[in-house]
């Protein structure tokens, strides 16, 4: 194996390659169930765009607020 190929392989294993998804933005789609006192049976929806390093924290925050995550996709 050439020295250049070894460096490229090591960089890919370390997660520092140019195609790494750690810096990308993600779209979180959520719904909020209607309040129990509301006569309207409608769900509001919202989308949040967050970087990868804040994705877990935002998902936990939305869950604690009672929102239901309907999808997570790259933005």
PQR file of N, CA, C, O and H, with PARSE charges and radii, in Angstrom:
ATOM      1  N   UNK A   1       0.860  -1.186   0.000 -0.4000 1.5000
ATOM      2  CA  UNK A   1       0.000   0.000   0.000 -0.0000 2.0000
ATOM      3  C   UNK A   1       0.892   1.231   0.000  0.5500 1.7000
ATOM      4  O   UNK A   1       1.873   1.294   0.741 -0.5500 1.4000
ATOM      5  N   UNK A   2       0.556   2.195  -0.821 -0.4000 1.5000
ATOM      6  CA  UNK A   2       1.367   3.400  -0.894 -0.0000 2.0000
ATOM      7  C   UNK A   2       1.150   4.253   0.352  0.5500 1.7000
ATOM      8  O   UNK A   2       0.156   4.108   1.065 -0.5500 1.4000
ATOM      9  H   UNK A   2      -0.240   2.144  -1.423  0.4000 1.0000
ATOM     10  N   UNK A   3       2.096   5.133   0.590 -0.4000 1.5000
ATOM     11  CA  UNK A   3       2.011   6.007   1.768 -0.0000 2.0000
ATOM     12  C   UNK A   3       0.792   6.931   1.680  0.5500 1.7000
ATOM     13  O   UNK A   3       0.132   7.185   2.687 -0.5500 1.4000
ATOM     14  H   UNK A   3       2.903   5.251   0.011  0.4000 1.0000
ATOM     15  N   UNK A   4       0.493   7.436   0.469 -0.4000 1.5000
ATOM     16  CA  UNK A   4      -0.653   8.325   0.283 -0.0000 2.0000
ATOM     17  C   UNK A   4      -1.964   7.587   0.552  0.5500 1.7000
ATOM     18  O   UNK A   4      -2.867   8.139   1.179 -0.5500 1.4000
ATOM     19  H   UNK A   4       1.030   7.230  -0.349  0.4000 1.0000
ATOM     20  N   UNK A   5      -2.074   6.346   0.083 -0.4000 1.5000
ATOM     21  CA  UNK A   5      -3.284   5.551   0.309 -0.0000 2.0000
ATOM     22  C   UNK A   5      -3.456   5.264   1.798  0.5500 1.7000
ATOM     23  O   UNK A   5      -4.578   5.259   2.304 -0.5500 1.4000
ATOM     24  H   UNK A   5      -1.340   5.897  -0.427  0.4000 1.0000
ATOM     25  N   UNK A   6      -2.357   5.027   2.496 -0.4000 1.5000
ATOM     26  CA  UNK A   6      -2.427   4.770   3.931 -0.0000 2.0000
ATOM     27  C   UNK A   6      -2.924   6.010   4.677  0.5500 1.7000
ATOM     28  O   UNK A   6      -3.718   5.896   5.610 -0.5500 1.4000
ATOM     29  H   UNK A   6      -1.445   5.031   2.084  0.4000 1.0000
ATOM     30  N   UNK A   7      -2.457   7.198   4.266 -0.4000 1.5000
ATOM     31  CA  UNK A   7      -2.906   8.441   4.906 -0.0000 2.0000
ATOM     32  C   UNK A   7      -4.386   8.678   4.647  0.5500 1.7000
ATOM     33  O   UNK A   7      -5.118   9.086   5.549 -0.5500 1.4000
ATOM     34  H   UNK A   7      -1.812   7.291   3.507  0.4000 1.0000
ATOM     35  N   UNK A   8      -4.829   8.427   3.425 -0.4000 1.5000
ATOM     36  CA  UNK A   8      -6.233   8.613   3.072 -0.0000 2.0000
ATOM     37  C   UNK A   8      -7.104   7.660   3.875  0.5500 1.7000
ATOM     38  O   UNK A   8      -8.149   8.062   4.386 -0.5500 1.4000
ATOM     39  H   UNK A   8      -4.234   8.096   2.692  0.4000 1.0000
ATOM     40  N   UNK A   9      -6.693   6.409   3.993 -0.4000 1.5000
ATOM     41  CA  UNK A   9      -7.446   5.418   4.766 -0.0000 2.0000
ATOM     42  C   UNK A   9      -7.514   5.786   6.232  0.5500 1.7000
ATOM     43  O   UNK A   9      -8.562   5.636   6.861 -0.5500 1.4000
ATOM     44  H   UNK A   9      -5.844   6.082   3.577  0.4000 1.0000
ATOM     45  N   UNK A  10      -6.399   6.270   6.792 -0.4000 1.5000
ATOM     46  CA  UNK A  10      -6.377   6.674   8.194 -0.0000 2.0000
ATOM     47  C   UNK A  10      -7.281   7.879   8.431  0.5500 1.7000
ATOM     48  O   UNK A  10      -7.962   7.958   9.454 -0.5500 1.4000
ATOM     49  H   UNK A  10      -5.548   6.392   6.281  0.4000 1.0000
ATOM     50  N   UNK A  11      -7.285   8.820   7.481 -0.4000 1.5000
ATOM     51  CA  UNK A  11      -8.141  10.006   7.622 -0.0000 2.0000
ATOM     52  C   UNK A  11      -9.607   9.606   7.564  0.5500 1.7000
ATOM     53  O   UNK A  11     -10.424  10.155   8.304 -0.5500 1.4000
ATOM     54  H   UNK A  11      -6.731   8.756   6.651  0.4000 1.0000
ATOM     55  N   UNK A  12      -9.953   8.664   6.702 -0.4000 1.5000
ATOM     56  CA  UNK A  12     -11.341   8.216   6.585 -0.0000 2.0000
ATOM     57  C   UNK A  12     -11.780   7.513   7.862  0.5500 1.7000
ATOM     58  O   UNK A  12     -12.908   7.697   8.320 -0.5500 1.4000
ATOM     59  H   UNK A  12      -9.290   8.218   6.101  0.4000 1.0000
ATOM     60  N   UNK A  13     -10.891   6.709   8.438 -0.4000 1.5000
ATOM     61  CA  UNK A  13     -11.223   6.018   9.682 -0.0000 2.0000
ATOM     62  C   UNK A  13     -11.354   6.994  10.843  0.5500 1.7000
ATOM     63  O   UNK A  13     -12.152   6.769  11.754 -0.5500 1.4000
ATOM     64  H   UNK A  13      -9.975   6.559   8.067  0.4000 1.0000
ATOM     65  N   UNK A  14     -10.591   8.061  10.821 -0.4000 1.5000
ATOM     66  CA  UNK A  14     -10.628   9.045  11.895 -0.0000 2.0000
ATOM     67  C   UNK A  14     -11.820   9.981  11.770  0.5500 1.7000
ATOM     68  O   UNK A  14     -12.103  10.738  12.699 -0.5500 1.4000
ATOM     69  H   UNK A  14      -9.944   8.244  10.082  0.4000 1.0000
ATOM     70  N   UNK A  15     -12.528   9.947  10.639 -0.4000 1.5000
ATOM     71  CA  UNK A  15     -13.692  10.800  10.470 -0.0000 2.0000
ATOM     72  C   UNK A  15     -13.351  12.205  10.027  0.5500 1.7000
ATOM     73  O   UNK A  15     -14.189  13.103  10.105 -0.5500 1.4000
ATOM     74  H   UNK A  15     -12.298   9.332   9.885  0.4000 1.0000
ATOM     75  N   UNK A  16     -12.127  12.404   9.564 -0.4000 1.5000
ATOM     76  CA  UNK A  16     -11.734  13.752   9.157 -0.0000 2.0000
ATOM     77  C   UNK A  16     -11.710  13.909   7.645  0.5500 1.7000
ATOM     78  O   UNK A  16     -11.090  14.840   7.131 -0.5500 1.4000
ATOM     79  H   UNK A  16     -11.446  11.674   9.501  0.4000 1.0000
ATOM     80  N   UNK A  17     -12.372  13.016   6.931 -0.4000 1.5000
ATOM     81  CA  UNK A  17     -12.381  13.120   5.476 -0.0000 2.0000
ATOM     82  C   UNK A  17     -13.315  14.239   5.037  0.5500 1.7000
ATOM     83  O   UNK A  17     -14.132  14.717   5.825 -0.5500 1.4000
ATOM     84  H   UNK A  17     -12.875  12.259   7.348  0.4000 1.0000
ATOM     85  N   UNK A  18     -13.195  14.653   3.791 -0.4000 1.5000
ATOM     86  CA  UNK A  18     -14.006  15.760   3.270 -0.0000 2.0000
ATOM     87  C   UNK A  18     -15.485  15.408   3.234  0.5500 1.7000
ATOM     88  O   UNK A  18     -16.323  16.309   3.266 -0.5500 1.4000
ATOM     89  H   UNK A  18     -12.532  14.264   3.151  0.4000 1.0000
ATOM     90  N   UNK A  19     -15.834  14.120   3.167 -0.4000 1.5000
ATOM     91  CA  UNK A  19     -17.227  13.700   3.092 -0.0000 2.0000
ATOM     92  C   UNK A  19     -17.877  13.483   4.443  0.5500 1.7000
ATOM     93  O   UNK A  19     -18.978  12.937   4.509 -0.5500 1.4000
ATOM     94  H   UNK A  19     -15.153  13.388   3.141  0.4000 1.0000
ATOM     95  N   UNK A  20     -17.236  13.889   5.510 -0.4000 1.5000
ATOM     96  CA  UNK A  20     -17.770  13.673   6.849 -0.0000 2.0000
ATOM     97  C   UNK A  20     -19.071  14.433   7.050  0.5500 1.7000
ATOM     98  O   UNK A  20     -19.174  15.598   6.665 -0.5500 1.4000
ATOM     99  H   UNK A  20     -16.341  14.332   5.456  0.4000 1.0000
ATOM    100  N   UNK A  21     -20.065  13.785   7.650 -0.4000 1.5000
ATOM    101  CA  UNK A  21     -21.373  14.406   7.838 -0.0000 2.0000
ATOM    102  C   UNK A  21     -21.476  15.138   9.170  0.5500 1.7000
ATOM    103  O   UNK A  21     -22.551  15.636   9.503 -0.5500 1.4000
ATOM    104  H   UNK A  21     -19.981  12.839   7.963  0.4000 1.0000
ATOM    105  N   UNK A  22     -20.415  15.218   9.927 -0.4000 1.5000
ATOM    106  CA  UNK A  22     -20.467  15.831  11.259 -0.0000 2.0000
ATOM    107  C   UNK A  22     -20.723  17.339  11.207  0.5500 1.7000
ATOM    108  O   UNK A  22     -21.237  17.897  12.176 -0.5500 1.4000
ATOM    109  H   UNK A  22     -19.542  14.813   9.657  0.4000 1.0000
ATOM    110  N   UNK A  23     -20.383  18.009  10.117 -0.4000 1.5000
ATOM    111  CA  UNK A  23     -20.576  19.441  10.031 -0.0000 2.0000
ATOM    112  C   UNK A  23     -21.848  19.823   9.297  0.5500 1.7000
ATOM    113  O   UNK A  23     -22.157  21.008   9.170 -0.5500 1.4000
ATOM    114  H   UNK A  23     -19.965  17.556   9.330  0.4000 1.0000
ATOM    115  N   UNK A  24     -22.588  18.838   8.815 -0.4000 1.5000
ATOM    116  CA  UNK A  24     -23.768  19.126   8.021 -0.0000 2.0000
ATOM    117  C   UNK A  24     -24.944  19.544   8.890  0.5500 1.7000
ATOM    118  O   UNK A  24     -24.962  19.310  10.098 -0.5500 1.4000
ATOM    119  H   UNK A  24     -22.337  17.876   8.918  0.4000 1.0000
ATOM    120  N   UNK A  25     -25.920  20.166   8.251 -0.4000 1.5000
ATOM    121  CA  UNK A  25     -27.137  20.568   8.932 -0.0000 2.0000
ATOM    122  C   UNK A  25     -28.208  19.505   8.741  0.5500 1.7000
ATOM    123  O   UNK A  25     -28.252  18.826   7.715 -0.5500 1.4000
ATOM    124  H   UNK A  25     -25.905  20.357   7.269  0.4000 1.0000
ATOM    125  N   UNK A  26     -29.067  19.371   9.741 -0.4000 1.5000
ATOM    126  CA  UNK A  26     -30.145  18.400   9.691 -0.0000 2.0000
ATOM    127  C   UNK A  26     -31.475  19.089   9.923  0.5500 1.7000
ATOM    128  O   UNK A  26     -31.570  20.045  10.692 -0.5500 1.4000
ATOM    129  H   UNK A  26     -29.031  19.923  10.574  0.4000 1.0000
ATOM    130  N   UNK A  27     -32.509  18.587   9.242 -0.4000 1.5000
ATOM    131  CA  UNK A  27     -33.861  19.113   9.365 -0.0000 2.0000
ATOM    132  C   UNK A  27     -34.646  18.163  10.266  0.5500 1.7000
ATOM    133  O   UNK A  27     -34.712  16.961  10.009 -0.5500 1.4000
ATOM    134  H   UNK A  27     -32.432  17.810   8.617  0.4000 1.0000
ATOM    135  N   UNK A  28     -35.242  18.717  11.329 -0.4000 1.5000
ATOM    136  CA  UNK A  28     -36.077  17.933  12.233 -0.0000 2.0000
ATOM    137  C   UNK A  28     -37.520  18.371  12.012  0.5500 1.7000
ATOM    138  O   UNK A  28     -37.841  19.553  12.137 -0.5500 1.4000
ATOM    139  H   UNK A  28     -35.188  19.693  11.538  0.4000 1.0000
ATOM    140  N   UNK A  29     -38.380  17.428  11.688 -0.4000 1.5000
ATOM    141  CA  UNK A  29     -39.802  17.726  11.503 -0.0000 2.0000
ATOM    142  C   UNK A  29     -40.549  17.203  12.723  0.5500 1.7000
ATOM    143  O   UNK A  29     -40.378  16.049  13.117 -0.5500 1.4000
ATOM    144  H   UNK A  29     -38.119  16.468  11.587  0.4000 1.0000
ATOM    145  N   UNK A  30     -41.381  18.062  13.321 -0.4000 1.5000
ATOM    146  CA  UNK A  30     -42.103  17.694  14.540 -0.0000 2.0000
ATOM    147  C   UNK A  30     -43.565  18.119  14.459  0.5500 1.7000
ATOM    148  O   UNK A  30     -43.926  19.031  13.714 -0.5500 1.4000
ATOM    149  H   UNK A  30     -41.520  18.999  13.001  0.4000 1.0000
ATOM    150  N   UNK A  31     -44.395  17.437  15.240 -0.4000 1.5000
ATOM    151  CA  UNK A  31     -45.794  17.842  15.381 -0.0000 2.0000
ATOM    152  C   UNK A  31     -46.070  18.113  16.849  0.5500 1.7000
ATOM    153  O   UNK A  31     -45.439  17.530  17.731 -0.5500 1.4000
ATOM    154  H   UNK A  31     -44.102  16.696  15.845  0.4000 1.0000
ATOM    155  N   UNK A  32     -47.007  18.991  17.097 -0.4000 1.5000
ATOM    156  CA  UNK A  32     -47.455  19.318  18.449 -0.0000 2.0000
ATOM    157  C   UNK A  32     -48.904  18.866  18.541  0.5500 1.7000
ATOM    158  O   UNK A  32     -49.747  19.376  17.803 -0.5500 1.4000
ATOM    159  H   UNK A  32     -47.519  19.465  16.381  0.4000 1.0000
ATOM    160  N   UNK A  33     -49.216  17.932  19.420 -0.4000 1.5000
ATOM    161  CA  UNK A  33     -50.609  17.518  19.534 -0.0000 2.0000
ATOM    162  C   UNK A  33     -51.477  18.663  20.050  0.5500 1.7000
ATOM    163  O   UNK A  33     -50.984  19.538  20.762 -0.5500 1.4000
ATOM    164  H   UNK A  33     -48.532  17.518  20.020  0.4000 1.0000
ATOM    165  N   UNK A  34     -52.760  18.668  19.700 -0.4000 1.5000
ATOM    166  CA  UNK A  34     -53.636  19.738  20.177 -0.0000 2.0000
ATOM    167  C   UNK A  34     -53.781  19.679  21.696  0.5500 1.7000
ATOM    168  O   UNK A  34     -53.687  18.611  22.300 -0.5500 1.4000
ATOM    169  H   UNK A  34     -53.161  17.957  19.122  0.4000 1.0000
ATOM    170  N   UNK A  35     -54.007  20.825  22.293 -0.4000 1.5000
ATOM    171  CA  UNK A  35     -54.189  20.854  23.740 -0.0000 2.0000
ATOM    172  C   UNK A  35     -55.523  20.197  24.095  0.5500 1.7000
ATOM    173  O   UNK A  35     -56.453  20.220  23.288 -0.5500 1.4000
ATOM    174  H   UNK A  35     -54.083  21.693  21.803  0.4000 1.0000
ATOM    175  N   UNK A  36     -55.627  19.620  25.275 -0.4000 1.5000
ATOM    176  CA  UNK A  36     -56.852  18.922  25.663 -0.0000 2.0000
ATOM    177  C   UNK A  36     -58.073  19.856  25.747  0.5500 1.7000
ATOM    178  O   UNK A  36     -59.206  19.394  25.617 -0.5500 1.4000
ATOM    179  H   UNK A  36     -54.872  19.602  25.930  0.4000 1.0000
ATOM    180  N   UNK A  37     -57.859  21.130  25.958 -0.4000 1.5000
ATOM    181  CA  UNK A  37     -58.963  22.086  26.089 -0.0000 2.0000
ATOM    182  C   UNK A  37     -59.411  22.652  24.744  0.5500 1.7000
ATOM    183  O   UNK A  37     -60.379  23.410  24.682 -0.5500 1.4000
ATOM    184  H   UNK A  37     -56.939  21.505  26.064  0.4000 1.0000
ATOM    185  N   UNK A  38     -58.720  22.293  23.681 -0.4000 1.5000
ATOM    186  CA  UNK A  38     -59.008  22.846  22.366 -0.0000 2.0000
ATOM    187  C   UNK A  38     -60.103  22.043  21.663  0.5500 1.7000
ATOM    188  O   UNK A  38     -60.094  20.812  21.680 -0.5500 1.4000
ATOM    189  H   UNK A  38     -57.934  21.678  23.731  0.4000 1.0000
ATOM    190  N   UNK A  39     -61.042  22.757  21.047 -0.4000 1.5000
ATOM    191  CA  UNK A  39     -62.099  22.095  20.287 -0.0000 2.0000
ATOM    192  C   UNK A  39     -61.620  21.749  18.876  0.5500 1.7000
ATOM    193  O   UNK A  39     -62.221  20.911  18.203 -0.5500 1.4000
ATOM    194  H   UNK A  39     -61.050  23.757  21.033  0.4000 1.0000
ATOM    195  N   UNK A  40     -60.549  22.386  18.435 -0.4000 1.5000
ATOM    196  CA  UNK A  40     -60.012  22.142  17.095 -0.0000 2.0000
ATOM    197  C   UNK A  40     -59.122  20.904  17.144  0.5500 1.7000
ATOM    198  O   UNK A  40     -58.232  20.806  17.989 -0.5500 1.4000
ATOM    199  H   UNK A  40     -60.061  23.067  18.982  0.4000 1.0000
ATOM    200  N   UNK A  41     -59.363  19.967  16.239 -0.4000 1.5000
ATOM    201  CA  UNK A  41     -58.564  18.741  16.192 -0.0000 2.0000
ATOM    202  C   UNK A  41     -57.554  18.873  15.062  0.5500 1.7000
ATOM    203  O   UNK A  41     -57.644  18.198  14.037 -0.5500 1.4000
ATOM    204  H   UNK A  41     -60.085  20.047  15.552  0.4000 1.0000
ATOM    205  N   UNK A  42     -56.601  19.751  15.275 -0.4000 1.5000
ATOM    206  CA  UNK A  42     -55.586  20.027  14.267 -0.0000 2.0000
ATOM    207  C   UNK A  42     -54.221  19.951  14.932  0.5500 1.7000
ATOM    208  O   UNK A  42     -54.056  20.375  16.077 -0.5500 1.4000
ATOM    209  H   UNK A  42     -56.527  20.300  16.108  0.4000 1.0000
ATOM    210  N   UNK A  43     -53.253  19.417  14.221 -0.4000 1.5000
ATOM    211  CA  UNK A  43     -51.893  19.365  14.746 -0.0000 2.0000
ATOM    212  C   UNK A  43     -51.040  20.403  14.039  0.5500 1.7000
ATOM    213  O   UNK A  43     -51.061  20.518  12.814 -0.5500 1.4000
ATOM    214  H   UNK A  43     -53.386  19.073  13.291  0.4000 1.0000
ATOM    215  N   UNK A  44     -50.303  21.143  14.819 -0.4000 1.5000
ATOM    216  CA  UNK A  44     -49.375  22.076  14.197 -0.0000 2.0000
ATOM    217  C   UNK A  44     -48.071  21.342  13.905  0.5500 1.7000
ATOM    218  O   UNK A  44     -47.684  20.429  14.635 -0.5500 1.4000
ATOM    219  H   UNK A  44     -50.287  21.050  15.814  0.4000 1.0000
ATOM    220  N   UNK A  45     -47.403  21.747  12.839 -0.4000 1.5000
ATOM    221  CA  UNK A  45     -46.126  21.151  12.477 -0.0000 2.0000
ATOM    222  C   UNK A  45     -45.060  22.237  12.454  0.5500 1.7000
ATOM    223  O   UNK A  45     -45.356  23.412  12.239 -0.5500 1.4000
ATOM    224  H   UNK A  45     -47.717  22.488  12.246  0.4000 1.0000
ATOM    225  N   UNK A  46     -43.840  21.834  12.674 -0.4000 1.5000
ATOM    226  CA  UNK A  46     -42.721  22.773  12.650 -0.0000 2.0000
ATOM    227  C   UNK A  46     -41.485  22.040  12.142  0.5500 1.7000
ATOM    228  O   UNK A  46     -41.389  20.816  12.227 -0.5500 1.4000
ATOM    229  H   UNK A  46     -43.599  20.879  12.848  0.4000 1.0000
ATOM    230  N   UNK A  47     -40.552  22.807  11.619 -0.4000 1.5000
ATOM    231  CA  UNK A  47     -39.275  22.269  11.171 -0.0000 2.0000
ATOM    232  C   UNK A  47     -38.155  23.058  11.832  0.5500 1.7000
ATOM    233  O   UNK A  47     -38.232  24.280  11.964 -0.5500 1.4000
ATOM    234  H   UNK A  47     -40.629  23.801  11.549  0.4000 1.0000
ATOM    235  N   UNK A  48     -37.131  22.355  12.238 -0.4000 1.5000
ATOM    236  CA  UNK A  48     -35.959  22.981  12.840 -0.0000 2.0000
ATOM    237  C   UNK A  48     -34.743  22.543  12.046  0.5500 1.7000
ATOM    238  O   UNK A  48     -34.630  21.376  11.671 -0.5500 1.4000
ATOM    239  H   UNK A  48     -37.069  21.363  12.131  0.4000 1.0000
ATOM    240  N   UNK A  49     -33.837  23.468  11.790 -0.4000 1.5000
ATOM    241  CA  UNK A  49     -32.575  23.173  11.126 -0.0000 2.0000
ATOM    242  C   UNK A  49     -31.470  23.316  12.173  0.5500 1.7000
ATOM    243  O   UNK A  49     -31.278  24.392  12.740 -0.5500 1.4000
ATOM    244  H   UNK A  49     -33.929  24.416  12.095  0.4000 1.0000
ATOM    245  N   UNK A  50     -30.750  22.231  12.423 -0.4000 1.5000
ATOM    246  CA  UNK A  50     -29.713  22.250  13.452 -0.0000 2.0000
ATOM    247  C   UNK A  50     -28.452  21.572  12.928  0.5500 1.7000
ATOM    248  O   UNK A  50     -28.534  20.667  12.098 -0.5500 1.4000
ATOM    249  H   UNK A  50     -30.905  21.357  11.963  0.4000 1.0000
ATOM    250  N   UNK A  51     -27.286  22.003  13.408 -0.4000 1.5000
ATOM    251  CA  UNK A  51     -26.044  21.316  13.041 -0.0000 2.0000
ATOM    252  C   UNK A  51     -25.955  19.967  13.766  0.5500 1.7000
ATOM    253  O   UNK A  51     -26.627  19.748  14.773 -0.5500 1.4000
ATOM    254  H   UNK A  51     -27.219  22.738  14.082  0.4000 1.0000
ATOM    255  N   UNK A  52     -25.133  19.087  13.249 -0.4000 1.5000
ATOM    256  CA  UNK A  52     -25.011  17.740  13.796 -0.0000 2.0000
ATOM    257  C   UNK A  52     -24.673  17.754  15.282  0.5500 1.7000
ATOM    258  O   UNK A  52     -25.212  16.952  16.045 -0.5500 1.4000
ATOM    259  H   UNK A  52     -24.587  19.264  12.431  0.4000 1.0000
ATOM    260  N   UNK A  53     -23.789  18.652  15.701 -0.4000 1.5000
ATOM    261  CA  UNK A  53     -23.340  18.637  17.095 -0.0000 2.0000
ATOM    262  C   UNK A  53     -24.440  19.068  18.075  0.5500 1.7000
ATOM    263  O   UNK A  53     -24.279  18.882  19.281 -0.5500 1.4000
ATOM    264  H   UNK A  53     -23.351  19.303  15.081  0.4000 1.0000
ATOM    265  N   UNK A  54     -25.553  19.638  17.591 -0.4000 1.5000
ATOM    266  CA  UNK A  54     -26.664  20.024  18.461 -0.0000 2.0000
ATOM    267  C   UNK A  54     -27.893  19.152  18.243  0.5500 1.7000
ATOM    268  O   UNK A  54     -28.933  19.380  18.861 -0.5500 1.4000
ATOM    269  H   UNK A  54     -25.684  19.789  16.611  0.4000 1.0000
ATOM    270  N   UNK A  55     -27.783  18.154  17.368 -0.4000 1.5000
ATOM    271  CA  UNK A  55     -28.935  17.336  16.999 -0.0000 2.0000
ATOM    272  C   UNK A  55     -29.515  16.587  18.199  0.5500 1.7000
ATOM    273  O   UNK A  55     -30.721  16.647  18.434 -0.5500 1.4000
ATOM    274  H   UNK A  55     -26.939  17.968  16.866  0.4000 1.0000
ATOM    275  N   UNK A  56     -28.693  15.900  18.943 -0.4000 1.5000
ATOM    276  CA  UNK A  56     -29.171  15.114  20.076 -0.0000 2.0000
ATOM    277  C   UNK A  56     -29.821  16.002  21.135  0.5500 1.7000
ATOM    278  O   UNK A  56     -30.881  15.671  21.665 -0.5500 1.4000
ATOM    279  H   UNK A  56     -27.713  15.852  18.752  0.4000 1.0000
ATOM    280  N   UNK A  57     -29.185  17.125  21.439 -0.4000 1.5000
ATOM    281  CA  UNK A  57     -29.713  18.041  22.445 -0.0000 2.0000
ATOM    282  C   UNK A  57     -31.088  18.576  22.036  0.5500 1.7000
ATOM    283  O   UNK A  57     -31.996  18.662  22.862 -0.5500 1.4000
ATOM    284  H   UNK A  57     -28.323  17.395  21.009  0.4000 1.0000
ATOM    285  N   UNK A  58     -31.234  18.937  20.751 -0.4000 1.5000
ATOM    286  CA  UNK A  58     -32.504  19.472  20.259 -0.0000 2.0000
ATOM    287  C   UNK A  58     -33.590  18.401  20.282  0.5500 1.7000
ATOM    288  O   UNK A  58     -34.731  18.695  20.641 -0.5500 1.4000
ATOM    289  H   UNK A  58     -30.496  18.867  20.080  0.4000 1.0000
ATOM    290  N   UNK A  59     -33.256  17.159  19.905 -0.4000 1.5000
ATOM    291  CA  UNK A  59     -34.225  16.071  19.945 -0.0000 2.0000
ATOM    292  C   UNK A  59     -34.713  15.823  21.371  0.5500 1.7000
ATOM    293  O   UNK A  59     -35.904  15.597  21.586 -0.5500 1.4000
ATOM    294  H   UNK A  59     -32.330  16.921  19.613  0.4000 1.0000
ATOM    295  N   UNK A  60     -33.810  15.863  22.337 -0.4000 1.5000
ATOM    296  CA  UNK A  60     -34.184  15.688  23.741 -0.0000 2.0000
ATOM    297  C   UNK A  60     -35.079  16.825  24.214  0.5500 1.7000
ATOM    298  O   UNK A  60     -36.041  16.599  24.947 -0.5500 1.4000
ATOM    299  H   UNK A  60     -32.843  16.046  22.162  0.4000 1.0000
ATOM    300  N   UNK A  61     -34.764  18.042  23.799 -0.4000 1.5000
ATOM    301  CA  UNK A  61     -35.555  19.215  24.179 -0.0000 2.0000
ATOM    302  C   UNK A  61     -36.974  19.111  23.615  0.5500 1.7000
ATOM    303  O   UNK A  61     -37.943  19.359  24.332 -0.5500 1.4000
ATOM    304  H   UNK A  61     -33.981  18.226  23.203  0.4000 1.0000
ATOM    305  N   UNK A  62     -37.101  18.753  22.357 -0.4000 1.5000
ATOM    306  CA  UNK A  62     -38.414  18.624  21.732 -0.0000 2.0000
ATOM    307  C   UNK A  62     -39.228  17.514  22.389  0.5500 1.7000
ATOM    308  O   UNK A  62     -40.433  17.660  22.591 -0.5500 1.4000
ATOM    309  H   UNK A  62     -36.314  18.552  21.774  0.4000 1.0000
ATOM    310  N   UNK A  63     -38.576  16.413  22.718 -0.4000 1.5000
ATOM    311  CA  UNK A  63     -39.253  15.310  23.377 -0.0000 2.0000
ATOM    312  C   UNK A  63     -39.778  15.728  24.755  0.5500 1.7000
ATOM    313  O   UNK A  63     -40.897  15.374  25.126 -0.5500 1.4000
ATOM    314  H   UNK A  63     -37.597  16.294  22.554  0.4000 1.0000
ATOM    315  N   UNK A  64     -38.985  16.466  25.497 -0.4000 1.5000
ATOM    316  CA  UNK A  64     -39.418  16.905  26.827 -0.0000 2.0000
ATOM    317  C   UNK A  64     -40.567  17.909  26.754  0.5500 1.7000
ATOM    318  O   UNK A  64     -41.311  18.069  27.722 -0.5500 1.4000
ATOM    319  H   UNK A  64     -38.076  16.754  25.195  0.4000 1.0000
ATOM    320  N   UNK A  65     -40.717  18.587  25.610 -0.4000 1.5000
ATOM    321  CA  UNK A  65     -41.819  19.529  25.412 -0.0000 2.0000
ATOM    322  C   UNK A  65     -43.095  18.825  24.954  0.5500 1.7000
ATOM    323  O   UNK A  65     -44.133  19.469  24.798 -0.5500 1.4000
ATOM    324  H   UNK A  65     -40.113  18.457  24.824  0.4000 1.0000
ATOM    325  N   UNK A  66     -43.031  17.513  24.736 -0.4000 1.5000
ATOM    326  CA  UNK A  66     -44.200  16.755  24.321 -0.0000 2.0000
ATOM    327  C   UNK A  66     -44.428  16.732  22.822  0.5500 1.7000
ATOM    328  O   UNK A  66     -45.486  16.304  22.360 -0.5500 1.4000
ATOM    329  H   UNK A  66     -42.188  16.989  24.862  0.4000 1.0000
ATOM    330  N   UNK A  67     -43.444  17.189  22.056 -0.4000 1.5000
ATOM    331  CA  UNK A  67     -43.578  17.162  20.600 -0.0000 2.0000
ATOM    332  C   UNK A  67     -43.192  15.796  20.078  0.5500 1.7000
ATOM    333  O   UNK A  67     -42.375  15.100  20.680 -0.5500 1.4000
ATOM    334  H   UNK A  67     -42.585  17.537  22.431  0.4000 1.0000
ATOM    335  N   UNK A  68     -43.784  15.412  18.953 -0.4000 1.5000
ATOM    336  CA  UNK A  68     -43.479  14.121  18.337 -0.0000 2.0000
ATOM    337  C   UNK A  68     -42.624  14.359  17.096  0.5500 1.7000
ATOM    338  O   UNK A  68     -43.024  15.080  16.181 -0.5500 1.4000
ATOM    339  H   UNK A  68     -44.447  15.978  18.464  0.4000 1.0000
ATOM    340  N   UNK A  69     -41.455  13.751  17.079 -0.4000 1.5000
ATOM    341  CA  UNK A  69     -40.552  13.892  15.925 -0.0000 2.0000
ATOM    342  C   UNK A  69     -41.056  12.975  14.822  0.5500 1.7000
ATOM    343  O   UNK A  69     -41.153  11.761  15.005 -0.5500 1.4000
ATOM    344  H   UNK A  69     -41.130  13.166  17.822  0.4000 1.0000
ATOM    345  N   UNK A  70     -41.375  13.564  13.683 -0.4000 1.5000
ATOM    346  CA  UNK A  70     -41.887  12.777  12.560 -0.0000 2.0000
ATOM    347  C   UNK A  70     -40.816  12.496  11.509  0.5500 1.7000
ATOM    348  O   UNK A  70     -41.014  11.645  10.641 -0.5500 1.4000
ATOM    349  H   UNK A  70     -41.296  14.549  13.535  0.4000 1.0000
ATOM    350  N   UNK A  71     -39.692  13.194  11.576 -0.4000 1.5000
ATOM    351  CA  UNK A  71     -38.639  12.922  10.612 -0.0000 2.0000
ATOM    352  C   UNK A  71     -37.371  13.701  10.887  0.5500 1.7000
ATOM    353  O   UNK A  71     -37.406  14.817  11.404 -0.5500 1.4000
ATOM    354  H   UNK A  71     -39.531  13.884  12.281  0.4000 1.0000
ATOM    355  N   UNK A  72     -36.251  13.093  10.533 -0.4000 1.5000
ATOM    356  CA  UNK A  72     -34.941  13.743  10.602 -0.0000 2.0000
ATOM    357  C   UNK A  72     -34.260  13.450   9.275  0.5500 1.7000
ATOM    358  O   UNK A  72     -34.136  12.291   8.880 -0.5500 1.4000
ATOM    359  H   UNK A  72     -36.222  12.186  10.113  0.4000 1.0000
ATOM    360  N   UNK A  73     -33.818  14.498   8.584 -0.4000 1.5000
ATOM    361  CA  UNK A  73     -33.158  14.303   7.293 -0.0000 2.0000
ATOM    362  C   UNK A  73     -32.081  15.367   7.109  0.5500 1.7000
ATOM    363  O   UNK A  73     -32.148  16.435   7.718 -0.5500 1.4000
ATOM    364  H   UNK A  73     -33.918  15.440   8.904  0.4000 1.0000
ATOM    365  N   UNK A  74     -31.090  15.075   6.270 -0.4000 1.5000
ATOM    366  CA  UNK A  74     -30.077  16.104   5.975 -0.0000 2.0000
ATOM    367  C   UNK A  74     -30.738  17.315   5.314  0.5500 1.7000
ATOM    368  O   UNK A  74     -31.610  17.167   4.458 -0.5500 1.4000
ATOM    369  H   UNK A  74     -31.036  14.207   5.775  0.4000 1.0000
ATOM    370  N   UNK A  75     -30.315  18.501   5.718 -0.4000 1.5000
ATOM    371  CA  UNK A  75     -30.888  19.728   5.150 -0.0000 2.0000
ATOM    372  C   UNK A  75     -30.154  20.134   3.894  0.5500 1.7000
ATOM    373  O   UNK A  75     -30.496  21.143   3.278 -0.5500 1.4000
ATOM    374  H   UNK A  75     -29.607  18.620   6.413  0.4000 1.0000
TER
END
